[in-house]
Structure formats: structure tokens, C-alpha cells
Amino acid sequence: MKDISTFVGIDVAKKSLDVATLPATTPRTFSHDTKGRKELLNNLPQPETCLVVIEATGGYERLLVAELLTAGHLVAVVNPRQVRDFAKALGILAKTDRIDAAVIARFGQQVTPRPLAEVHEKQDELDQLVTRRRQLVDLRTAEKNRMGMAHSKSVKRSLQLVIDTINKEMKRIEKNILALVESDDQWKGKSDIMNSVPGVGPVTTATLIAEFPELGKINRCQAAALAGLAPFNRDSGAFKGKRTISGGRRTVRNALYMAALSARKHNPVIRQFADRLENQGKAPKVILTACMRKLLVTLNTMLKNNTLWNPQII
């Protein structure tokens, strides 16, 4: 990062890529397709001399990020809310794609967000499979809720047919996820380590591999913050507010929530930890959040040290 002299902000849309560079150059727009991305890469400074900053857009940025990393560029994917708050702090209220690209470049220059690690060649496929499974879970929940309100036999039959179809498709997706993880030695090693922890199953493991690739490469505080499980102070003068969690990766948090529920019953270390907090009078939600954080920190340490679960050293 010390050698970075240029900051590139890219506003990603479905059909276009708006690019701004600091020190200032003329903003440019490229088509968001194979030809446009190739042209963009050819117009960027030399790899490792610039930091490319891109907002997370829910998936539109994935191919571009992968191609930039493959080309050797330093890439940071940032939260759009942070960039928008940064623009407001600068008094920039107008919003167009070109303005957004310029703001993103300035955000990169002033904040210097942490660049991503190199993306695994199968990362995008795993991300999409895990995302698809989550979508199917949401669809099944919606259909089950409708089932509870339906009175017509014909409607109930239709709903049950859809639920059965979703269950069948979920099994197929889960089989594909398992096969993909098993096909890679690095992922399989991570999976074996995490699955050795009581309460952590294949779904949680796949979610963490897909959506938390930094796990095992960062410290415990960074891991908790990235997952949105780090408590933040709310104090002012004599006022002492409640510590609350905020932000972070919701999908990772959701996976850890289910794992923590299971671990509280079947993991002796987590169970003892939860019982101690309960005896101190902590609220159930606080206890479960603390269990999620402890489980995450434990997994991070195990991956960092490449060790299987051992309750004697946790």
C-alpha cells in the first residue's frame, strides 16, 4: 500500500462502468460486458501501483473484481452506505454515476480501505450456490407461512407441491456445494477443521468459506467486526449507553446464529460459557450474540493455527 500513487473509483451498474481516477484524469464510461471490462483493464495503471475501489452492488461487481484480482490489481470492495455518508460529509448531495465514481475514488484516497485477498478460482461458483440455497430457504419459509393461512384443499395441495419441489432442489444444491468444497484441498481442509466443532455443520461451513474468506487470516477483533458481532460503545459524558452490534455481514451472522443455537446444546465449551452469562443475569439475546462471537473467534483461531477442535485448549 505504501507504493500506491493512484486511486481508481468504479461505479458499477448493470450495463455500464463509470471510472474516475485520482490524481484527476478525464472520467470514462465502459460497457459492462467482456469487451468493456477488457478495455477498462487496458486503461488502468500498472498493477500494484493503484488501488481500485468498487462499491458492493449485490453481485454485479463480482466478475469485474475477479478479473482485476487475476490481473494483479489491488481491489477494495466497500459498503455503499459508507461511501454515501462520506459524500454527504463533503457536502456532495448530487448523485450521478460519474459523480459516484469520483466520490469512490476520493473515498479510496482518504480512507484507504483494506484490499481483498486473491479470489479463489471457484469462489464465484460457491458464492452463487450458497446464495441460491439461501433464496430457496426464504421461498420455502414464505410458502409454509401461506400454508398456515390457507383453507382451500386445492391451494394447500399446490403449496405442498411447491414446498416439496423446493426441498428437492435444496438437496441438489447442498450436494453440489459439498462436492465443490470437497473438490478443493484448501477448502476441504478448512471444512474439516470447522466441522470438527460441535454445533457447526456443513451449511455453516460452506457459508463461511464462501462469504468469509478472510477467516483464519485476521485477528479475533477484526473477525468479530467483519461479521457485525463486535459491540460498540454508546457513551457521552456521564451517560453510559448499552453496547450494541451493528453492520457487518448479515449472511455470515445468520449462519452463526443457527450454529450458536446448536452449539449451546451440544458444545460443552459454548454451553458452559452461556450458562455463566445466564447466571450473571444477561438477557437471552445478549447471551446468544456472545455465543456467536465466541464461536466465530474459536473458528478463526483454529483456522489460523490449522488445528482441529480440542475443548482442552479453547
Secondary structure by P-SEA (a helix, b strand, c coil): cccccbbbbbbccccbbbbbbcccccbbbbcccaaaaaaaaaaccccccbbbbbccccccaaaaaaaaaaaccbbbbbbaaaaaaaaaaaccccccaaaaaaaaaaaaaacccccccccccaaaaaaaaaaaaaaaaaaaaaaaaaaaacccaaaaaaaaaaaaaaaaaaaaaaaaaaaaaaacaaaaaaaaaaaccccccaaaaaaaaacccccccccaaaaaaaaccbbbbbccccbbbbbbcccccaaaaaaaaaaaaaaacccaaaaaaaaaaaaacccaaaaaaaaaaaaaaaaaaaaaaccccccccc
